[in-house]
Amino acid sequence: MKEIKIGGVPEHFNFPWHKAMEQGKFKSKDIKVVWEDFYGGSGQLIESLANDDINIAIMLTESAIQAIEQNYPFQILQKFVDTPLMWGIHVAENSTFTNVDQLRGKKAAISRRGSGSHLMAFVHAKQQNWDLEKLTFENVKNLNGALKALPQDQAQYFLWEHFTTKPFVDQKIFRRLGDIPTPWPCFVLVAKEAFIQNNKDLLESLLNVINQLSADLKEQTDLVDEIAEKYKLDKTDVEKWLNQTEWSQNKLSEAELEEIQKELLALGLINSSSKHQDICVV
Protein backbone atom coordinates (compact mmCIF):
# COMPACT_ATOMS: atom_id res chain seq x y z
CA MET A 1 0.00 0.00 0.00
CA LYS A 2 1.41 3.38 -1.04
CA GLU A 3 1.40 6.13 1.61
CA ILE A 4 0.69 9.75 0.75
CA LYS A 5 0.77 12.62 3.25
CA ILE A 6 -1.78 15.38 2.74
CA GLY A 7 -2.18 18.66 4.62
CA GLY A 8 -4.85 21.32 4.83
CA VAL A 9 -6.46 23.83 7.17
CA PRO A 10 -8.85 22.32 9.75
CA GLU A 11 -11.91 23.75 8.04
CA HIS A 12 -15.11 22.43 6.52
CA PHE A 13 -13.83 22.86 2.95
CA ASN A 14 -11.70 19.75 3.45
CA PHE A 15 -14.62 17.59 4.54
CA PRO A 16 -14.50 15.48 1.30
CA TRP A 17 -11.02 14.22 2.19
CA HIS A 18 -12.10 13.11 5.66
CA LYS A 19 -15.26 11.53 4.28
CA ALA A 20 -13.25 9.55 1.72
CA MET A 21 -10.83 8.39 4.41
CA GLU A 22 -13.65 7.34 6.76
CA GLN A 23 -15.33 5.37 3.98
CA GLY A 24 -12.09 3.58 3.04
CA LYS A 25 -12.21 4.98 -0.50
CA PHE A 26 -8.43 5.41 -0.71
CA LYS A 27 -7.64 2.04 0.87
CA SER A 28 -9.77 0.35 -1.79
CA LYS A 29 -7.26 1.78 -4.32
CA ASP A 30 -4.30 0.53 -2.24
CA ILE A 31 -3.50 4.07 -1.01
CA LYS A 32 -2.88 5.00 2.63
CA VAL A 33 -3.71 8.69 3.15
CA VAL A 34 -2.12 10.33 6.20
CA TRP A 35 -3.82 13.64 6.96
CA GLU A 36 -2.34 16.57 8.91
CA ASP A 37 -4.18 19.71 10.01
CA PHE A 38 -2.35 23.02 9.58
CA TYR A 39 -3.62 25.73 11.91
CA GLY A 40 -1.09 28.24 10.55
CA GLY A 41 -2.72 28.36 7.12
CA SER A 42 -1.04 28.54 3.72
CA GLY A 43 2.30 29.90 4.97
CA GLN A 44 2.79 26.86 7.18
CA LEU A 45 1.60 24.54 4.39
CA ILE A 46 4.17 26.02 1.99
CA GLU A 47 7.00 25.39 4.45
CA SER A 48 5.90 21.81 5.13
CA LEU A 49 5.47 20.99 1.44
CA ALA A 50 8.91 22.46 0.67
CA ASN A 51 10.44 20.35 3.47
CA ASP A 52 8.72 17.15 2.26
CA ASP A 53 6.76 16.84 5.51
CA ILE A 54 3.68 16.43 3.30
CA ASN A 55 3.23 15.38 -0.33
CA ILE A 56 0.10 17.35 -1.23
CA ALA A 57 -1.23 20.62 0.20
CA ILE A 58 -4.79 21.90 -0.10
CA MET A 59 -3.78 25.53 -0.42
CA LEU A 60 -5.33 28.91 -1.13
CA THR A 61 -4.94 29.62 -4.84
CA GLU A 62 -3.26 33.01 -4.38
CA SER A 63 -0.73 31.60 -1.89
CA ALA A 64 0.13 28.69 -4.18
CA ILE A 65 0.75 30.96 -7.18
CA GLN A 66 2.83 33.38 -5.14
CA ALA A 67 4.95 30.52 -3.78
CA ILE A 68 5.60 29.17 -7.29
CA GLU A 69 6.51 32.67 -8.50
CA GLN A 70 8.98 32.79 -5.60
CA ASN A 71 10.68 29.71 -7.06
CA TYR A 72 9.25 27.05 -4.78
CA PRO A 73 9.37 23.84 -6.89
CA PHE A 74 5.60 23.30 -6.79
CA GLN A 75 2.88 22.76 -9.36
CA ILE A 76 -0.89 23.04 -9.09
CA LEU A 77 -2.53 19.66 -9.76
CA GLN A 78 -6.07 21.02 -10.06
CA LYS A 79 -8.68 23.25 -8.46
CA PHE A 80 -10.30 21.87 -5.31
CA VAL A 81 -12.94 24.53 -4.60
CA ASP A 82 -14.26 26.41 -7.62
CA THR A 83 -16.10 29.18 -5.79
CA PRO A 84 -14.56 32.21 -4.00
CA LEU A 85 -13.67 32.13 -0.33
CA MET A 86 -15.63 34.59 1.80
CA TRP A 87 -13.25 36.35 4.18
CA GLY A 88 -14.75 38.06 7.20
CA ILE A 89 -13.17 41.38 8.27
CA HIS A 90 -12.96 41.12 12.05
CA VAL A 91 -12.17 43.48 14.89
CA ALA A 92 -12.27 42.89 18.65
CA GLU A 93 -15.74 43.08 20.14
CA ASN A 94 -14.36 45.54 22.73
CA SER A 95 -12.96 47.90 20.05
CA THR A 96 -14.57 51.17 18.98
CA PHE A 97 -14.44 50.39 15.24
CA THR A 98 -17.81 50.44 13.49
CA ASN A 99 -16.83 50.38 9.78
CA VAL A 100 -13.91 49.29 7.62
CA ASP A 101 -12.94 52.90 6.75
CA GLN A 102 -11.68 53.28 10.32
CA LEU A 103 -9.13 50.48 9.77
CA ARG A 104 -6.99 52.59 7.43
CA GLY A 105 -3.48 52.78 8.90
CA LYS A 106 -4.24 50.11 11.52
CA LYS A 107 -2.32 46.87 11.97
CA ALA A 108 -3.64 43.61 10.46
CA ALA A 109 -3.18 40.32 12.28
CA ILE A 110 -1.87 37.60 9.94
CA SER A 111 -1.04 33.94 10.47
CA ARG A 112 2.30 34.48 8.70
CA ARG A 113 3.69 36.22 5.61
CA GLY A 114 2.53 34.61 2.39
CA SER A 115 -0.60 33.24 4.04
CA GLY A 116 -4.11 34.01 2.86
CA SER A 117 -4.72 36.39 5.77
CA HIS A 118 -1.64 38.34 4.64
CA LEU A 119 -2.45 38.39 0.91
CA MET A 120 -6.13 39.18 1.40
CA ALA A 121 -5.20 42.18 3.55
CA PHE A 122 -3.68 43.60 0.34
CA VAL A 123 -6.79 42.72 -1.69
CA HIS A 124 -8.95 44.46 0.91
CA ALA A 125 -6.67 47.52 1.09
CA LYS A 126 -6.71 47.88 -2.70
CA GLN A 127 -10.51 47.67 -2.69
CA GLN A 128 -10.55 50.48 -0.12
CA ASN A 129 -8.01 52.58 -2.11
CA TRP A 130 -5.52 52.53 0.76
CA ASP A 131 -1.77 52.98 0.28
CA LEU A 132 -0.49 49.39 0.05
CA GLU A 133 3.02 50.42 1.09
CA LYS A 134 1.71 51.63 4.45
CA LEU A 135 0.13 48.33 5.47
CA THR A 136 1.51 46.92 8.74
CA PHE A 137 1.15 43.41 10.14
CA GLU A 138 1.31 41.45 13.37
CA ASN A 139 2.24 37.78 12.97
CA VAL A 140 -0.13 35.86 15.26
CA LYS A 141 0.55 32.35 13.82
CA ASN A 142 -3.07 31.18 13.63
CA LEU A 143 -6.71 31.85 14.49
CA ASN A 144 -6.08 31.27 18.21
CA GLY A 145 -3.34 33.89 18.09
CA ALA A 146 -5.74 36.41 16.56
CA LEU A 147 -8.33 35.64 19.25
CA LYS A 148 -5.76 36.85 21.81
CA ALA A 149 -4.12 39.64 19.78
CA LEU A 150 -7.22 41.65 18.81
CA PRO A 151 -8.77 42.06 22.30
CA GLN A 152 -5.31 43.06 23.60
CA ASP A 153 -4.95 45.60 20.73
CA GLN A 154 -1.71 44.01 19.46
CA ALA A 155 -3.42 44.20 16.07
CA GLN A 156 -6.69 45.89 15.15
CA TYR A 157 -8.23 43.71 12.45
CA PHE A 158 -8.06 40.17 11.09
CA LEU A 159 -9.26 38.52 7.89
CA TRP A 160 -10.30 34.87 8.12
CA GLU A 161 -12.91 32.59 6.59
CA HIS A 162 -16.43 33.81 7.45
CA PHE A 163 -18.00 30.63 8.80
CA THR A 164 -14.92 29.37 10.66
CA THR A 165 -14.83 32.60 12.68
CA LYS A 166 -18.60 32.96 13.13
CA PRO A 167 -18.67 31.07 16.47
CA PHE A 168 -16.27 33.69 17.86
CA VAL A 169 -18.47 36.48 16.52
CA ASP A 170 -21.44 34.80 18.23
CA GLN A 171 -19.40 34.54 21.45
CA LYS A 172 -18.63 38.28 21.17
CA ILE A 173 -14.86 37.90 20.98
CA PHE A 174 -14.77 39.22 17.40
CA ARG A 175 -17.11 41.65 15.67
CA ARG A 176 -17.43 41.38 11.88
CA LEU A 177 -17.45 44.67 9.98
CA GLY A 178 -17.94 43.10 6.56
CA ASP A 179 -16.89 40.40 4.13
CA ILE A 180 -14.64 40.29 1.08
CA PRO A 181 -14.64 37.40 -1.41
CA THR A 182 -11.53 36.23 -3.22
CA PRO A 183 -11.74 37.26 -6.89
CA TRP A 184 -10.79 33.70 -7.96
CA PRO A 185 -11.45 29.99 -7.19
CA CYS A 186 -10.28 29.65 -3.62
CA PHE A 187 -8.51 26.30 -3.11
CA VAL A 188 -6.13 24.23 -5.24
CA LEU A 189 -4.22 20.99 -4.77
CA VAL A 190 -0.45 21.52 -4.85
CA ALA A 191 2.51 19.13 -4.91
CA LYS A 192 6.24 19.28 -5.54
CA GLU A 193 7.30 18.86 -9.16
CA ALA A 194 9.54 15.89 -8.33
CA PHE A 195 6.74 14.11 -6.47
CA ILE A 196 4.38 14.63 -9.41
CA GLN A 197 6.90 13.22 -11.89
CA ASN A 198 7.62 10.16 -9.74
CA ASN A 199 4.03 9.31 -8.76
CA LYS A 200 1.81 9.85 -11.79
CA ASP A 201 -0.24 6.66 -11.40
CA LEU A 202 -0.64 7.17 -7.65
CA LEU A 203 -1.84 10.75 -8.15
CA GLU A 204 -4.27 9.73 -10.88
CA SER A 205 -5.85 7.13 -8.57
CA LEU A 206 -5.97 9.54 -5.63
CA LEU A 207 -7.56 12.35 -7.65
CA ASN A 208 -10.11 9.99 -9.20
CA VAL A 209 -11.29 9.06 -5.70
CA ILE A 210 -11.55 12.59 -4.30
CA ASN A 211 -13.09 14.00 -7.48
CA GLN A 212 -15.77 11.33 -7.62
CA LEU A 213 -16.67 11.83 -3.97
CA SER A 214 -16.68 15.65 -4.10
CA ALA A 215 -18.83 15.61 -7.28
CA ASP A 216 -21.48 13.45 -5.59
CA LEU A 217 -21.25 14.86 -2.06
CA LYS A 218 -24.18 17.30 -2.20
CA GLU A 219 -26.55 14.42 -2.95
CA GLN A 220 -26.05 13.21 0.63
CA THR A 221 -29.28 13.95 2.48
CA ASP A 222 -27.78 14.42 5.97
CA LEU A 223 -24.74 16.41 4.76
CA VAL A 224 -25.64 19.60 6.68
CA ASP A 225 -26.01 17.69 9.95
CA GLU A 226 -22.74 15.80 9.49
CA ILE A 227 -20.65 18.89 8.67
CA ALA A 228 -22.26 20.91 11.48
CA GLU A 229 -21.44 18.19 14.01
CA LYS A 230 -17.89 17.58 12.77
CA TYR A 231 -16.86 21.25 12.69
CA LYS A 232 -19.06 22.51 15.56
CA LEU A 233 -20.96 24.90 13.30
CA ASP A 234 -24.55 26.07 13.31
CA LYS A 235 -26.73 24.09 10.86
CA THR A 236 -28.14 27.28 9.34
CA ASP A 237 -24.60 28.54 8.71
CA VAL A 238 -23.58 25.23 7.12
CA GLU A 239 -26.60 25.36 4.83
CA LYS A 240 -25.70 28.91 3.73
CA TRP A 241 -22.08 27.89 3.19
CA LEU A 242 -23.00 24.83 1.12
CA ASN A 243 -25.28 26.96 -1.07
CA GLN A 244 -22.33 29.19 -2.02
CA THR A 245 -19.65 26.47 -2.29
CA GLU A 246 -18.82 24.21 -5.23
CA TRP A 247 -16.02 21.65 -5.10
CA SER A 248 -14.12 21.31 -8.35
CA GLN A 249 -12.90 18.33 -10.34
CA ASN A 250 -11.17 20.45 -13.00
CA LYS A 251 -7.76 21.90 -13.67
CA LEU A 252 -7.05 25.62 -13.30
CA SER A 253 -7.47 26.98 -16.82
CA GLU A 254 -5.06 29.24 -18.66
CA ALA A 255 -7.62 32.08 -18.62
CA GLU A 256 -8.20 31.72 -14.86
CA LEU A 257 -4.47 31.71 -14.13
CA GLU A 258 -3.93 34.78 -16.30
CA GLU A 259 -6.66 36.70 -14.45
CA ILE A 260 -5.32 35.73 -11.01
CA GLN A 261 -1.75 36.68 -11.94
CA LYS A 262 -3.00 40.04 -13.24
CA GLU A 263 -4.61 40.73 -9.83
CA LEU A 264 -1.51 39.62 -7.89
CA LEU A 265 0.75 41.75 -10.09
CA ALA A 266 -1.45 44.81 -9.49
CA LEU A 267 -1.18 44.21 -5.76
CA GLY A 268 2.60 43.88 -5.94
CA LEU A 269 2.40 40.35 -4.52
CA ILE A 270 4.26 38.84 -7.48
CA ASN A 271 6.87 40.50 -9.69
CA SER A 272 6.14 38.70 -12.95
CA SER A 273 3.70 36.23 -14.45
CA SER A 274 4.57 32.70 -15.57
CA LYS A 275 3.28 30.44 -18.29
CA HIS A 276 0.40 28.08 -17.55
CA GLN A 277 2.59 24.97 -17.97
CA ASP A 278 5.11 26.31 -15.45
CA ILE A 279 2.49 26.64 -12.72
CA CYS A 280 -0.11 23.97 -13.49
CA VAL A 281 0.01 20.31 -14.39
CA VAL A 282 -1.42 20.18 -17.91
Secondary structure, 3 states (H helix, E strand, C coil): CEEEEEEECCCHHHHHHHHHHHCCCCHHHCEEEEEEECCCHHHHHHHHHHCCCCCEEEEEHHHHHHHHHCCCCEEEEEEEECCCCEEEEEEECCCCCCCHHHHCCCEEEECCCCCHHHHHHHHHHHHCCCCHHHCEEEECCCHHHHHHHCCCCCCCEEEEEHHHHHHHHHCCCEEEEEEEECCCCCEEEEEEHHHHHHCHHHHHHHHHHHHHHHHHHHHCCCHHHHHHHHHCCCHHHHHHHHHCCCECCCCCCHHHHHHHHHHHHHCCCCCCCCCHHHHECC
